[in-house]
Amino acid sequence: MIYFFIIVCVIQTFLLYRSVKKNLEWMEMFEGVTDDYKEVLETLDELHKSVDRKSKLELFLDEPVTRELVDDIKETKKAIKKAAEKISVFIEEENEEEKQR
């Protein structure tokens, strides 16, 4: 009976070790993803500022193509802002989890 208990303990210890090791690997991967998101967020912020500045320029051509281009720039600006907000929410959640640890 005691041998059975020892075998079960050894198996549980091995499984616990594997579980902790796998969790640490996942944590490292998530940290890498978070760093990548931070870089993307900085790039999106720069692009948003650039597109915002260009969308406010006064136009001298009143052709439909020019107006469509300005509308496209404005929509691109909104899309960049929305993507940056979604990424920043993820990063803020990661930072809050790190502070709680």
C-alpha positions as CSV (number, residue, x, y, z in Angstrom):
1,M,0.0,0.0,0.0
2,I,2.8,2.4,0.8
3,Y,4.5,1.7,-2.5
4,F,1.3,2.7,-4.3
5,F,1.2,5.9,-2.3
6,I,4.8,6.7,-3.2
7,I,4.2,5.9,-6.9
8,V,1.1,8.2,-6.9
9,C,3.2,11.0,-5.2
10,V,6.0,10.7,-7.7
11,I,3.5,10.8,-10.6
12,Q,1.7,13.9,-9.1
13,T,5.1,15.6,-8.6
14,F,6.1,15.0,-12.2
15,L,2.7,16.2,-13.5
16,L,2.9,19.3,-11.3
17,Y,6.4,20.0,-12.6
18,R,5.2,19.7,-16.2
19,S,2.2,22.0,-15.5
20,V,4.4,24.7,-13.9
21,K,6.9,24.5,-16.8
22,K,4.2,24.8,-19.4
23,N,2.6,27.8,-17.6
24,L,6.0,29.5,-17.5
25,E,6.4,29.0,-21.2
26,W,3.0,30.5,-21.8
27,M,3.8,33.5,-19.6
28,E,7.0,34.1,-21.6
29,M,5.0,33.9,-24.8
30,F,2.4,36.3,-23.6
31,E,5.1,38.8,-22.4
32,G,6.5,38.7,-25.9
33,V,3.1,39.3,-27.5
34,T,2.5,42.2,-25.1
35,D,5.9,43.8,-26.1
36,D,4.9,43.4,-29.7
37,Y,1.5,45.0,-29.1
38,K,3.3,48.0,-27.4
39,E,5.4,48.5,-30.4
40,V,2.4,48.3,-32.7
41,L,0.5,50.7,-30.5
42,E,3.3,53.2,-30.7
43,T,3.4,52.9,-34.5
44,L,-0.4,53.2,-34.7
45,D,-0.2,56.4,-32.6
46,E,2.4,57.9,-34.9
47,L,0.3,57.0,-38.0
48,H,-2.8,58.4,-36.3
49,K,-1.1,61.7,-35.7
50,S,0.2,61.8,-39.3
51,V,-3.2,61.0,-40.9
52,D,-4.9,63.4,-38.5
53,R,-2.6,66.2,-39.6
54,K,-3.0,65.4,-43.3
55,S,-6.8,65.1,-43.1
56,K,-7.0,68.6,-41.8
57,L,-5.1,70.2,-44.7
58,E,-7.0,72.6,-46.9
59,L,-7.6,71.3,-50.4
60,F,-7.2,73.3,-53.5
61,L,-8.8,70.7,-55.8
62,D,-12.5,70.1,-55.7
63,E,-12.6,67.0,-57.7
64,P,-14.6,63.9,-56.6
65,V,-11.5,61.8,-56.5
66,T,-9.8,64.2,-54.1
67,R,-12.9,64.3,-51.8
68,E,-13.0,60.5,-51.8
69,L,-9.4,60.4,-50.9
70,V,-9.9,62.8,-48.0
71,D,-12.9,60.7,-46.8
72,D,-10.7,57.6,-47.1
73,I,-8.0,59.2,-45.0
74,K,-10.6,60.2,-42.4
75,E,-11.9,56.6,-42.3
76,T,-8.4,55.3,-42.0
77,K,-7.8,57.6,-39.1
78,K,-10.9,56.2,-37.3
79,A,-9.8,52.6,-38.0
80,I,-6.3,53.3,-36.6
81,K,-7.8,54.9,-33.5
82,K,-10.1,51.9,-33.0
83,A,-7.3,49.4,-33.4
84,A,-5.1,51.3,-31.0
85,E,-7.9,51.5,-28.4
86,K,-8.5,47.7,-28.6
87,I,-4.8,47.0,-28.2
88,S,-4.3,49.5,-25.4
89,V,-7.2,47.8,-23.5
90,F,-5.3,44.5,-23.7
91,I,-2.1,46.1,-22.6
92,E,-3.8,47.9,-19.6
93,E,-5.3,44.5,-18.5
94,E,-1.8,42.9,-18.6
95,N,-0.4,45.8,-16.6
96,E,-3.1,45.5,-14.0
97,E,-2.5,41.8,-13.7
98,E,1.2,42.4,-13.2
99,K,0.5,44.9,-10.4
100,Q,-1.7,42.5,-8.6
101,R,1.1,39.9,-8.5
